[in-house]
């Protein structure tokens, strides 16, 4: 397919989906409304104009953090189906603009497996999206392992996005830091839950994609390895090795040192373009793309991040040799 500029971190919520969430008791949907992330003609026209300016060919849509993770299985399953049907409709109308990560009705793993199969086999989804925790459960909870086994069998993507709960810490949520600090903390902790449970090694073909450069992880591998023996001695492999199996999007709010650290730690071949649209809008959206080339990376590395790695991650260029390996 040649070079293909794919934005893997982009949100879209229909008003109907958010209304259904509210009827189920969600009280935080206001932050997703009226920000240009619906399917109205005006919203899509604005989005497409920005994509043109930034040279983006495709966006991969996801409903996170408003995932259909609710207690009642029937409600979660209905909500996931509605989300995926709406994505299939908008992708079908704009196949040259959009792909989608499927929403799944966790923690109900049987229903999630059923919806994963429907979304990937019939609706054309390119992976599954979840939040960093699922109703208080970590992503390392064995309850979720059958989903990982299926994604591993398929060589499919598990996209992980913060849940917006400030890592369940009142020291974050009660001090005005839920998203500015809490989100990257959630990224960091969720990936470490997977690492310490040995998930990357157990399911090496499942392609785990972390948001926001993995939070603090680009700074931590040596510390993690050094602390392992006395703190988590049963971990099946060194964190530095396990983290090298994962993928990371470039959302850093246009901070070149963060991107440079992630490239130096994980390798530029593990980084994929993300914008966090619509939270990065207007000129900030364009800069979220352009900063990759201004971050001191070698031109070849910047080109891979912008125009090559995401197609490999999503398996749009054919099978990847050694998918999931460090």
C-alpha positions, 0 to 999 in steps of 0.5 A, spaced: 500 500 500 506 504 500 506 509 505 499 510 509 498 516 514 494 513 520 492 516 526 490 511 531 488 515 537 481 519 535 475 519 538 468 519 535 461 519 539 454 519 537 449 523 541 445 517 541 450 513 544 452 518 549 444 518 551 444 511 552 450 511 557 446 517 561 440 512 561 444 507 564 447 512 569 453 515 566 454 522 569 460 524 565 458 524 558 458 532 557 465 532 556 464 528 549 458 533 547 459 539 543 466 538 541 466 536 534 466 529 535 459 527 533 457 524 526 454 531 524 455 534 517 459 540 520 463 535 525 465 531 519 467 536 515 471 540 520 475 533 522 476 532 514 479 539 513 484 538 519 486 531 516 487 534 510 492 539 513 495 534 517 496 529 511 492 524 515 489 518 510 485 514 516 483 515 523 482 509 527 475 511 531 474 509 538 469 510 544 474 510 550 473 512 555 466 511 554 466 504 553 460 499 554 463 497 561 457 496 565 455 491 570 449 488 567 451 484 561 445 485 557 445 492 557 453 492 556 452 487 550 446 492 547 451 498 548 457 495 545 453 492 539 450 499 538 457 503 538 460 498 533 454 498 528 454 506 528 462 505 527 460 500 521 455 505 518 460 511 518 466 507 516 462 504 510 460 512 508 467 514 509 472 508 508 477 512 505 477 516 512 476 511 517 477 505 521 475 503 527 477 499 534 471 495 536 467 496 543 466 490 547 461 489 553 466 487 558 467 484 564 462 479 560 467 475 557 463 471 553 459 477 550 465 480 549 468 474 545 461 474 541 462 481 539 469 481 538 468 476 532 462 480 530 465 486 529 472 483 526 469 478 522 463 482 519 463 489 521 471 490 519 473 493 525 481 493 526 482 491 533 478 492 540 478 498 544 478 498 552 480 502 558 485 501 563 481 498 568 474 495 567 469 496 573 475 496 578 478 490 575 485 490 572 487 488 565 491 483 568 484 480 571 484 472 569 477 473 567 479 477 561 484 472 559 479 468 554 479 475 550 486 476 550 487 468 547 482 470 542 486 476 540 492 472 540 489 467 535 487 473 530 494 477 531 489 482 533 490 489 536 488 491 544 488 498 544 488 501 551 486 508 553 485 511 560 478 510 564 479 517 566 478 515 574 485 518 576 488 511 577 482 511 583 486 515 587 483 521 591 490 524 591 489 525 583 481 526 583 480 531 588 486 535 586 484 537 579 489 532 576 484 527 573 486 527 566 493 532 566 496 527 571 491 521 572 491 519 565 498 518 564 498 514 571 493 510 568 497 508 562 503 506 566 499 502 571 495 498 566 501 496 562 505 494 568 499 490 570 499 486 564 507 486 564 507 483 571 502 478 570 506 476 564 500 477 559 505 480 553 509 473 553 503 469 554 499 472 548 505 474 544 501 475 537 496 480 541 498 487 539 497 491 545 497 498 543 498 503 549 496 511 549 500 517 550 507 513 549 505 509 555 505 514 560 511 514 564 514 508 562 519 511 557 523 513 563 522 507 567 525 500 564 532 500 568 528 502 575 523 496 573 528 491 572 532 493 578 526 492 583 523 486 580 527 481 584 525 484 591 518 487 589 515 482 583 520 476 583 514 471 580 514 476 573 516 471 567 520 476 564 524 483 565 519 489 564 524 492 559 523 486 555 516 485 556 515 493 554 519 492 548 513 487 545 508 493 546 506 499 541 505 506 543 501 512 540 505 518 540 500 523 543 504 527 548 501 534 547 507 536 542 512 535 547 519 532 543 523 530 549 517 525 551 517 522 544 525 522 543 525 518 550 520 513 547 523 512 541 530 511 545 527 506 550 522 502 545 525 503 538 521 508 533 518 502 530 514 501 536 511 508 535 505 510 531 501 516 530 496 519 534 493 525 535 487 525 541 482 528 536 478 532 538 481 534 544 487 536 540 484 540 535 485 546 530 493 548 530 494 543 536 492 537 531 496 539 526 502 540 530 501 533 533 503 530 527 508 535 525 512 535 531 514 528 530 519 530 525 521 536 529 523 531 535 530 530 533 529 523 530 532 520 524 528 522 518 527 515 517 525 514 524 520 519 523 517 517 517 516 510 520 512 513 525 508 517 521 507 513 515 509 506 516 508 503 523 501 503 524 499 500 517 504 494 520 500 494 527 494 494 524 496 488 519 494 492 513 500 491 509 500 483 510 502 479 515 508 481 520 514 477 521 514 475 528 508 479 530 508 481 537 516 479 539 520 484 542 
